[in-house]
Amino acid sequence: MWRAAPVRSAAETRHRQEVAREGAVGLLEQVGHQLAGETARARFVRIITALGNGKTLTVRGRAELWMPCGT
């Protein structure tokens, strides 16, 4: 049986986004490569934050994860 997702307040949504972003930044600090540039780090945080917020990995996101660190 299908059930609708619960409705969240704007404050709850922002909090969940902040928690997901903090988790992504923490993960990056643990596994970040010393040669990874700022663009690659920002890309990583953006994608992991979206995944932490329950979004699916898009084709673009998948491609970005496989881009070389210097791009």
BAROTOR-356562 format. One record per atom (N, C-alpha, C, O): residue in three letters; x, y, z. Coordinates in steps of 0.001 Angstrom, whole numbers, padded with zeros to 6 digits, always signed. Layout:
! BAROTOR-356562
AlaXYZ ...
//
This chain:
! BAROTOR-356562
Met+000836-001179+000000 Met+000000+000000+000000 Met+000885+001247+000000 Met+001813+001350+000802 Trp+000609+002161-000866 Trp+001386+003395-000988 Trp+000948+004412+000044 Trp-000246+004600+000274 Arg+001903+005059+000657 Arg+001608+006120+001628 Arg+002350+007378+001221 Arg+003485+007322+000748 Ala+001707+008487+001407 Ala+002336+009760+001077 Ala+003446+010064+002071 Ala+003363+009697+003243 Ala+004480+010735+001593 Ala+005573+011140+002479 Ala+005054+012186+003456 Ala+004192+012992+003105 Pro+005573+012179+004679 Pro+005116+013178+005650 Pro+005489+014585+005206 Pro+006533+014799+004589 Val+004639+015523+005522 Val+004898+016916+005173 Val+005824+017499+006236 Val+005563+017387+007434 Arg+006901+018119+005783 Arg+007873+018698+006711 Arg+007786+020210+006664 Arg+007486+020802+005628 Ser+008052+020814+007792 Ser+008091+022270+007845 Ser+009376+022747+007184 Ser+010314+021972+007001 Ala+009412+024021+006828 Ala+010607+024597+006217 Ala+011792+024510+007172 Ala+012916+024254+006740 Ala+011554+024720+008459 Ala+012628+024652+009446 Ala+013188+023235+009554 Ala+014399+023044+009657 Glu+012297+022244+009530 Glu+012745+020858+009607 Glu+013539+020487+008352 Glu+014558+019801+008436 Thr+013074+020937+007211 Thr+013776+020670+005959 Thr+015161+021290+005980 Thr+016133+020641+005591 Arg+015270+022542+006429 Arg+016580+023210+006520 Arg+017501+022462+007473 Arg+018686+022283+007193 His+016949+022028+008602 His+017754+021295+009578 His+018283+019998+008969 His+019458+019667+009130 Arg+017430+019274+008279 Arg+017848+018028+007645 Arg+018927+018290+006602 Arg+019870+017509+006483 Gln+018802+019379+005845 Gln+019809+019728+004852 Gln+021139+020067+005519 Gln+022197+019671+005031 Glu+021090+020795+006627 Glu+022310+021148+007350 Glu+023003+019904+007898 Glu+024224+019778+007817 Val+022208+018981+008458 Val+022774+017742+009004 Val+023408+016926+007876 Val+024499+016380+008046 Ala+022741+016839+006742 Ala+023288+016092+005606 Ala+024578+016734+005105 Ala+025536+016035+004775 Arg+024601+018068+005049 Arg+025804+018762+004588 Arg+026953+018562+005564 Arg+028087+018328+005144 Glu+026678+018650+006848 Glu+027725+018436+007853 Glu+028286+017013+007739 Glu+029490+016798+007879 Gly+027412+016065+007489 Gly+027866+014683+007302 Gly+028740+014545+006076 Gly+029749+013840+006109 Ala+028366+015212+004989 Ala+029162+015161+003760 Ala+030530+015792+003971 Ala+031540+015255+003516 Val+030568+016926+004657 Val+031843+017602+004927 Val+032723+016708+005812 Val+033925+016587+005577 Gly+032124+016092+006815 Gly+032871+015189+007685 Gly+033436+014003+006928 Gly+034579+013605+007150 Leu+032634+013435+006031 Leu+033088+012318+005225 Leu+034233+012753+004320 Leu+035218+012030+004169 Leu+034107+013916+003727 Leu+035160+014434+002857 Leu+036461+014621+003636 Leu+037538+014324+003119 Glu+036372+015104+004856 Glu+037571+015289+005677 Glu+038246+013953+005964 Glu+039470+013888+006073 Gln+037462+012895+006087 Gln+038022+011582+006393 Gln+038636+010920+005172 Gln+039658+010242+005280 Val+038016+011113+004002 Val+038476+010400+002807 Val+039025+011326+001737 Val+039452+010861+000680 Gly+039021+012629+001991 Gly+039467+013592+000992 Gly+040902+013356+000561 Gly+041780+013124+001393 His+041131+013416-000705 His+042465+013231-001265 His+043182+014564-001295 His+042584+015590-001619 Gln+044458+014555-000960 Gln+045207+015802-000892 Gln+045298+016509-002236 Gln+045515+017720-002272 Leu+045139+015789-003340 Leu+045210+016407-004660 Leu+043856+016899-005165 Leu+043783+017533-006217 Ala+042787+016614-004427 Ala+041455+017044-004856 Ala+041360+018566-004760 Ala+041685+019157-003730 Gly+040914+019181-005837 Gly+040769+020630-005857 Gly+039475+021072-005193 Gly+038639+020247-004826 Glu+039323+022366-005047 Glu+038118+022921-004423 Glu+036859+022560-005206 Glu+035813+022301-004611 Thr+036952+022540-006533 Thr+035787+022193-007348 Thr+035345+020766-007067 Thr+034155+020498-006900 Ala+036303+019853-007017 Ala+035983+018447-006753 Ala+035400+018285-005357 Ala+034458+017516-005161 Arg+035952+019003-004387 Arg+035443+018914-003017 Arg+034015+019464-002931 Arg+033155+018864-002287 Ala+033770+020592-003574 Ala+032421+021183-003569 Ala+031426+020252-004246 Ala+030299+020094-003777 Arg+031840+019640-005344 Arg+030992+018692-006074 Arg+030638+017516-005163 Arg+029476+017117-005085 Phe+031632+016967-004479 Phe+031434+015835-003581 Phe+030442+016186-002478 Phe+029509+015429-002212 Val+030645+017334-001838 Val+029758+017753-000747 Val+028339+017937-001258 Val+027388+017517-000599 Arg+028177+018563-002434 Arg+026841+018785-002997 Arg+026117+017462-003258 Arg+024938+017319-002933 Ile+026820+016509-003840 Ile+026198+015224-004180 Ile+025857+014426-002921 Ile+024759+013880-002815 Ile+026784+014353-001974 Ile+026534+013584-000748 Ile+025424+014247+000077 Ile+024617+013557+000700 Thr+025383+015581+000082 Thr+024308+016282+000790 Thr+022948+015928+000182 Thr+021992+015650+000907 Ala+022868+015939-001141 Ala+021608+015590-001805 Ala+021197+014164-001471 Ala+020029+013902-001185 Leu+022153+013242-001506 Leu+021839+011854-001167 Leu+021387+011730+000279 Leu+020479+010958+000586 Gly+022014+012483+001162 Gly+021632+012463+002572 Gly+020246+013014+002813 Gly+019614+012702+003822 Asn+019773+013831+001892 Asn+018432+014390+001988 Asn+017399+013532+001269 Asn+016256+013950+001079 Gly+017810+012324+000870 Gly+016870+011383+000280 Gly+016676+011502-001216 Gly+015805+010841-001781 Lys+017469+012332-001864 Lys+017354+012450-003323 Lys+018125+011312-003973 Lys+019030+010736-003369 Thr+017763+010996-005201 Thr+018457+009935-005924 Thr+019632+010519-006682 Thr+019658+011706-007008 Leu+020594+009672-006954 Leu+021769+010095-007710 Leu+021378+010203-009178 Leu+020945+009225-009789 Thr+021531+011380-009728 Thr+021163+011620-011117 Thr+022284+011157-012047 Thr+023387+010844-011597 Val+021994+011117-013324 Val+023008+010782-014319 Val+024152+011791-014229 Val+025323+011414-014275 Arg+023809+013078-014099 Arg+024829+014116-013977 Arg+025664+013912-012708 Arg+026889+014018-012744 Gly+025003+013623-011604 Gly+025711+013388-010355 Gly+026659+012211-010450 Gly+027786+012265-009956 Arg+026192+011139-011093 Arg+027042+009973-011292 Arg+028273+010327-012115 Arg+029390+009918-011796 Ala+028051+011089-013174 Ala+029163+011504-014031 Ala+030138+012400-013263 Ala+031352+012274-013420 Glu+029609+013302-012436 Glu+030473+014195-011667 Glu+031339+013436-010678 Glu+032483+013819-010437 Leu+030810+012370-010104 Leu+031589+011582-009159 Leu+032789+010913-009826 Leu+033794+010634-009172 Trp+032682+010662-011108 Trp+033763+009979-011823 Trp+034690+010929-012550 Trp+035622+010478-013215 Met+034466+012234-012447 Met+035362+013187-013087 Met+036694+013190-012355 Met+036733+013004-011138 Pro+037787+013399-013082 Pro+039097+013483-012418 Pro+039103+014619-011394 Pro+038380+015603-011544 Cys+039919+014473-010362 Cys+039989+015458-009268 Cys+040331+016850-009753 Cys+039877+017821-009148 Gly+041088+016994-010785 Gly+041531+018312-011213 Gly+040521+019088-012034 Gly+040789+020232-012399 Thr+039355+018502-012342 Thr+038392+019219-013198 Thr+037289+019839-012402 Thr+036401+020475-012969 
//
